[in-house]
Amino acid sequence: MDMRASGRPSIGVAVITHRAVSLLPDCLPPLLASALAPRVLVVNSSSHDGTVELAKEMGAEVLVVPRQEFNHGATRELARRALGSDVVVMITPDAKPLEPELVGNLVRPIVEGEASVAYARQVPRDGADFFEAFLRQFNYPGRSELRSIEDAKRLGAYTFFCSNSCAAWSNSALDGIGGFAPTLSLEDVIATTRLLHAGHRIAYCADAVVQHSHRYTLTEEFRRHFDTGYVRAMHKDLLFAGGGDERRGAAYAEQMLRRLSREQSHLIPYAVTHIAFKYFGYSLGFHGHALPRWLNQHLSAQSYFWRRRRPGPESSAVRAELRKVT
């Protein structure tokens, strides 16, 4: 179906993958079966595990990016340019759509002109433990909402919260802010913040649901929050314009401990340790710009990012792949 010819905006879906062959059977079918007939592009960072072959077999288009050139922001920017659709959905393969209407429900606020970015509700995977489930419940409530820059006075940094594990974007709005910036992480929050400061709005769609959660070790939590702190310090003038992260972090810790005290008090010692690892990872990352590069690479969750000095123009290999899908 030609969405432009029918007078409706065209929809594209970019599935950002690495070693995802076991995840595609749950992720791709609801996307490919959407009544909106989106163009589905699987972007793979050279995992060589059968992801590319399975994606093609299932009916998706494919774009391969060399692993050493993968970047959370730059790769998504490449994907949205390759799709060229009016609206682009970004999703990771471990986000399992729970209904075939996912794409339609997610893009609706953008299509109807209410927002320029929308993100889905995430619920914990089957068998998730308390810490996985609580984080999803804290960040993804059961009621949809619409936020603008005016809400920063009331909500602080949460105003700009978004997750590219499953989010939809107006491509023209992204064009207006220069697209996704090359970054270690938080490309979604950076873009959302720029959009809201430019007068756009963000929608949280509680009726667009994906199953997505992970059980991280304490070391993994430390490394992930190191990356978050590093990026937030780099963009502090932008990301802290509505206030710092302290209020949100304190609310998370307070609600978690209060709930544990009522339901599973024996987990409180681990919860305190869990919070401490996140906090110290974030704090060290926030001051990581004063640390040597080799140490940042050791502390980060993404060692490959530090091996490349900075994202640059696409390589000849990427340009060749890009021509195949545009």
C-alpha positions as CSV (number, residue, x, y, z in Angstrom):
1,M,0.0,0.0,0.0
2,D,1.3,3.5,-0.9
3,M,0.5,5.6,2.1
4,R,1.4,8.8,0.4
5,A,-0.9,8.0,-2.6
6,S,-3.7,7.2,-0.2
7,G,-3.4,10.6,1.5
8,R,-2.1,9.1,4.7
9,P,1.5,9.5,6.0
10,S,3.9,6.7,5.2
11,I,5.2,4.6,8.0
12,G,8.6,2.9,8.4
13,V,9.9,0.7,11.1
14,A,13.6,0.3,11.9
15,V,14.5,-2.7,14.0
16,I,18.0,-2.2,15.4
17,T,19.7,-5.6,15.8
18,H,22.8,-7.5,16.9
19,R,22.7,-11.2,17.4
20,A,19.0,-11.2,17.3
21,V,18.2,-14.4,15.4
22,S,16.3,-15.8,18.4
23,L,14.3,-12.6,18.9
24,L,13.0,-11.9,15.4
25,P,10.2,-14.6,15.4
26,D,8.5,-12.7,18.3
27,C,9.3,-9.2,17.2
28,L,8.8,-9.0,13.4
29,P,5.4,-10.7,12.7
30,P,3.2,-8.1,14.4
31,L,5.2,-5.3,12.7
32,L,4.9,-6.9,9.3
33,A,1.2,-7.7,9.8
34,S,0.2,-4.2,10.8
35,A,-2.8,-2.8,8.9
36,L,-0.7,0.3,8.1
37,A,1.5,-1.8,5.9
38,P,4.8,-0.2,7.2
39,R,8.1,-0.6,5.5
40,V,10.1,-2.8,7.9
41,L,13.9,-2.4,7.9
42,V,16.1,-4.6,10.0
43,V,19.4,-2.8,10.7
44,N,22.1,-5.3,11.8
45,S,25.6,-4.5,13.1
46,S,27.3,-7.4,11.4
47,S,26.5,-10.1,14.0
48,H,26.9,-13.0,11.5
49,D,24.5,-15.2,13.5
50,G,21.8,-15.6,10.9
51,T,19.8,-12.4,11.8
52,V,20.2,-11.0,8.4
53,E,19.2,-14.2,6.6
54,L,16.1,-14.7,8.8
55,A,15.0,-11.1,8.5
56,K,15.0,-11.4,4.7
57,E,13.2,-14.8,4.9
58,M,10.5,-13.3,7.0
59,G,9.9,-10.4,4.6
60,A,11.8,-7.5,6.0
61,E,14.4,-5.3,4.3
62,V,17.9,-5.3,5.7
63,L,20.7,-2.8,6.2
64,V,24.1,-4.0,7.5
65,V,26.4,-1.7,9.4
66,P,29.9,-2.7,10.4
67,R,30.1,-3.4,14.1
68,Q,32.9,-0.9,14.6
69,E,30.7,1.8,13.1
70,F,27.6,1.1,15.2
71,N,26.5,4.1,17.3
72,H,23.2,4.4,19.1
73,G,22.4,7.8,17.6
74,A,24.2,7.7,14.2
75,T,22.9,4.3,13.3
76,R,19.3,5.3,14.0
77,E,19.9,8.4,12.0
78,L,21.1,6.3,9.1
79,A,18.1,4.0,9.4
80,R,15.5,6.8,9.3
81,R,17.2,8.4,6.3
82,A,17.2,5.0,4.6
83,L,13.4,4.6,5.2
84,G,12.5,8.1,4.3
85,S,9.0,7.7,5.6
86,D,6.8,10.4,7.2
87,V,6.8,8.6,10.5
88,V,9.5,6.2,11.6
89,V,9.2,3.7,14.5
90,M,12.4,2.7,16.3
91,I,12.3,-0.7,18.0
92,T,14.8,-3.2,19.4
93,P,14.2,-6.9,18.7
94,D,13.9,-7.8,22.4
95,A,10.8,-5.6,22.6
96,K,8.0,-8.1,21.9
97,P,4.7,-6.5,20.6
98,L,1.7,-7.8,22.4
99,E,-0.9,-6.9,19.8
100,P,-0.9,-6.4,16.0
101,E,-2.2,-2.9,16.6
102,L,1.0,-1.8,18.2
103,V,2.2,0.3,15.2
104,G,-1.2,1.9,14.7
105,N,-1.6,2.8,18.4
106,L,1.9,4.1,18.6
107,V,1.9,6.4,15.6
108,R,-1.6,7.7,16.1
109,P,-0.6,10.8,18.2
110,I,1.9,11.8,15.5
111,V,-0.5,11.1,12.6
112,E,-3.2,13.1,14.3
113,G,-0.9,16.0,14.9
114,E,-0.9,15.8,18.7
115,A,2.8,15.0,19.1
116,S,6.1,14.6,17.2
117,V,7.3,11.7,19.2
118,A,5.5,8.9,21.0
119,Y,6.7,5.9,23.0
120,A,5.2,2.6,24.0
121,R,4.3,1.1,27.3
122,Q,6.8,-1.6,28.4
123,V,5.8,-4.4,30.6
124,P,8.1,-7.0,32.2
125,R,9.0,-10.3,30.4
126,D,7.5,-13.5,31.7
127,G,9.4,-14.7,34.7
128,A,10.8,-11.2,35.5
129,D,11.9,-10.7,39.1
130,F,10.9,-7.8,41.4
131,F,13.6,-5.4,40.2
132,E,12.8,-5.9,36.5
133,A,9.1,-5.6,37.1
134,F,9.2,-2.6,39.4
135,L,11.3,-0.5,37.0
136,R,8.8,-1.1,34.2
137,Q,5.9,-0.2,36.5
138,F,7.6,2.9,37.7
139,N,8.4,4.2,34.3
140,Y,5.4,3.0,32.3
141,P,2.1,3.5,34.1
142,G,-1.3,2.3,32.7
143,R,-2.5,5.8,31.6
144,S,-1.4,7.6,28.5
145,E,-0.2,11.2,28.7
146,L,0.9,14.1,26.5
147,R,3.8,16.3,27.7
148,S,5.3,19.6,26.5
149,I,8.1,21.9,27.7
150,E,5.7,23.5,30.0
151,D,5.6,20.3,32.1
152,A,9.2,20.7,33.0
153,K,8.3,23.0,35.8
154,R,6.2,20.3,37.4
155,L,7.9,17.0,36.2
156,G,11.6,18.1,35.9
157,A,13.8,15.7,33.9
158,Y,11.0,13.2,33.5
159,T,9.3,15.5,31.0
160,F,11.9,14.4,28.4
161,F,11.8,10.7,29.2
162,C,11.5,8.4,26.1
163,S,12.7,5.0,25.1
164,N,13.8,4.0,21.6
165,S,13.2,0.4,22.6
166,C,9.9,1.2,21.0
167,A,9.1,4.8,19.9
168,A,7.7,6.6,16.9
169,W,9.0,9.8,15.5
170,S,7.9,12.4,13.0
171,N,10.7,12.5,10.4
172,S,10.1,16.1,9.5
173,A,10.3,17.1,13.2
174,L,13.6,15.2,13.5
175,D,14.9,17.0,10.3
176,G,14.1,20.3,12.1
177,I,16.5,19.5,15.0
178,G,19.2,17.8,12.8
179,G,18.1,14.2,13.5
180,F,19.6,11.8,16.0
181,A,22.9,12.9,17.3
182,P,25.9,10.5,17.4
183,T,26.1,9.5,21.1
184,L,27.2,6.8,23.5
185,S,23.5,6.4,24.7
186,L,20.3,8.4,25.3
187,E,19.8,9.4,21.7
188,D,16.1,9.2,22.4
189,V,16.2,11.6,25.4
190,I,18.5,14.0,23.6
191,A,16.2,14.2,20.5
192,T,13.1,14.4,22.7
193,T,14.5,17.3,24.7
194,R,15.5,19.2,21.6
195,L,12.0,18.6,20.1
196,L,10.2,19.9,23.3
197,H,12.4,22.9,23.5
198,A,11.5,23.6,19.8
199,G,7.8,23.6,20.7
200,H,6.9,20.0,19.9
201,R,5.1,17.5,22.3
202,I,5.7,13.9,23.3
203,A,3.0,11.3,23.8
204,Y,3.2,8.3,26.1
205,C,0.9,5.6,24.6
206,A,-0.2,3.1,27.2
207,D,-2.3,1.3,24.6
208,A,0.8,0.5,22.6
209,V,2.4,-2.3,24.6
210,V,5.6,-4.3,24.3
211,Q,7.1,-6.9,26.6
212,H,10.6,-5.7,27.4
213,S,12.8,-6.1,30.4
214,H,16.2,-7.4,31.4
215,R,17.8,-8.8,34.6
216,Y,21.1,-7.1,34.9
217,T,23.9,-8.0,37.3
218,L,25.2,-5.3,39.6
219,T,28.2,-4.8,37.4
220,E,26.0,-4.4,34.3
221,E,23.9,-1.8,36.2
222,F,27.0,0.1,37.1
223,R,28.3,0.1,33.5
224,R,24.9,1.2,32.0
225,H,24.6,4.0,34.5
226,F,28.2,5.0,33.9
227,D,27.2,5.6,30.2
228,T,24.1,7.5,31.2
229,G,26.0,9.8,33.6
230,Y,28.7,10.4,30.9
231,V,26.1,11.5,28.3
232,R,24.1,13.6,30.7
233,A,27.2,15.5,31.7
234,M,28.1,16.0,28.0
235,H,24.6,17.5,27.4
236,K,23.9,18.9,30.8
237,D,23.0,22.4,29.5
238,L,20.3,20.7,27.4
239,L,19.1,17.8,29.5
240,F,19.1,19.7,32.8
241,A,17.3,22.7,31.6
242,G,14.2,21.4,33.4
243,G,16.1,20.4,36.5
244,G,18.4,17.5,37.5
245,D,17.8,13.8,37.9
246,E,17.8,13.8,41.7
247,R,14.0,14.1,42.2
248,R,13.2,11.2,39.8
249,G,16.0,9.1,41.3
250,A,14.9,9.7,44.8
251,A,11.3,8.9,44.0
252,Y,12.4,5.6,42.4
253,A,14.4,4.6,45.5
254,E,11.7,5.6,47.9
255,Q,8.9,3.8,46.2
256,M,11.0,0.7,45.7
257,L,12.0,0.5,49.3
258,R,8.5,1.2,50.6
259,R,7.0,-1.5,48.5
260,L,9.7,-4.0,49.5
261,S,9.1,-3.2,53.2
262,R,5.5,-4.2,52.7
263,E,5.9,-7.2,50.4
264,Q,9.5,-8.7,50.4
265,S,11.5,-7.1,53.2
266,H,14.2,-9.7,52.9
267,L,15.2,-8.1,49.6
268,I,15.9,-4.7,51.1
269,P,19.7,-5.2,51.6
270,Y,20.1,-6.2,48.0
271,A,17.9,-3.3,46.9
272,V,20.1,-0.8,48.7
273,T,23.2,-2.4,47.0
274,H,21.3,-2.2,43.7
275,I,20.6,1.5,44.1
276,A,24.2,2.2,45.2
277,F,25.7,0.5,42.2
278,K,23.5,2.6,39.9
279,Y,24.2,5.8,41.8
280,F,28.0,5.3,41.8
281,G,28.1,4.3,38.2
282,Y,26.1,7.4,37.2
283,S,28.2,9.7,39.4
284,L,31.5,8.3,38.0
285,G,30.2,8.6,34.5
286,F,29.1,12.1,35.1
287,H,32.7,13.0,35.9
288,G,34.1,10.6,33.3
289,H,35.2,13.5,31.0
290,A,38.1,14.1,33.4
291,L,39.1,10.4,33.3
292,P,41.5,8.9,30.7
293,R,39.9,7.3,27.7
294,W,41.2,3.8,28.5
295,L,39.5,3.9,31.9
296,N,36.2,5.1,30.4
297,Q,36.3,2.2,28.0
298,H,36.9,-0.2,30.8
299,L,34.0,1.2,32.9
300,S,31.5,1.6,30.0
301,A,28.9,-0.9,28.9
302,Q,30.0,-0.3,25.3
303,S,33.7,-0.8,24.8
304,Y,33.4,-0.6,21.0
305,F,32.2,3.0,21.3
306,W,35.6,4.1,22.7
307,R,37.6,2.3,20.1
308,R,36.3,4.7,17.5
309,R,37.3,8.2,18.1
310,R,34.1,9.7,16.9
311,P,31.3,8.8,14.4
312,G,32.0,10.1,11.0
313,P,30.6,9.8,7.5
314,E,29.4,6.4,6.5
315,S,32.0,4.0,5.1
316,S,31.9,2.8,1.5
317,A,30.5,-0.5,2.8
318,V,27.6,1.3,4.5
319,R,27.0,3.6,1.5
320,A,26.7,0.5,-0.7
321,E,24.2,-1.1,1.7
322,L,22.3,2.1,2.0
323,R,21.8,2.3,-1.8
324,K,20.2,-1.1,-1.7
325,V,17.3,0.1,0.5
326,T,16.7,3.6,-0.8
